[in-house]
Amino acid sequence: MNNIKSAALAIVVVSAGLRLSAQNVLINGSFETGTFTGWDITAETGNLAVSSSEGSTDGIYSAIFNTAGSPNGGLLSQTVPTTIGDFYELKFSFGAYGSGGMQQLAVDAIGASTLLNVRAAAPTASIPTTFGAFQYFFQPDSSSTTISFTDIASGDISQSDGVLDNVVLLHFPSVPEPSTLALTAMSSVAGLLALRRRK
């Protein structure tokens, strides 16, 4: 029974190690350069800015959509190298500063096809900003993937801004086959038993 418990524990430890080995592949996801370094921006119809005055969840800066009552439609994107078939986790914080209409983003991940196409609605606008936490998973089908955030705020947005911060894209290496996990677990158990015998 103790061996079974030890094997289960070893599998948990291996799984936790895989999660800890995940790497963030985005650049300047919290906008702490004070600029859009690493990002591509399109703001012909929607104003985009980096600011330290409307709240953040990581550091002091955040990306602001439709600032000062400007129209929506701003597009913020970043293209990153990806590994086909691996798992990726996109996480970010999004809120609304001020009062007024609904602040909402279209969130997309595009490779050879559309991998992610969702809508993220911010909590009710407030001062200070109340942030919502958002999390999505996808598997790339191309060696590069474009992550984009498009401002689709609606209603009277003259009194509120969309606030994006702490954008993270975690890459999880391929998970070993169950047989590999089992062998790793048994090796761990054998090592534990060997240590016990030496004591």
Secondary structure as UniProt FT lines:
FT   HELIX           2..20
FT   STRAND          23..24
FT   TURN            29..30
FT   TURN            32..33
FT   TURN            37..38
FT   STRAND          40..42
FT   STRAND          48..51
FT   STRAND          62..65
FT   HELIX           67..69
FT   STRAND          75..81
FT   TURN            84..85
FT   STRAND          87..98
FT   STRAND          104..110
FT   STRAND          114..121
FT   STRAND          130..138
FT   STRAND          144..151
FT   TURN            158..159
FT   STRAND          160..172
FT   HELIX           178..198
//
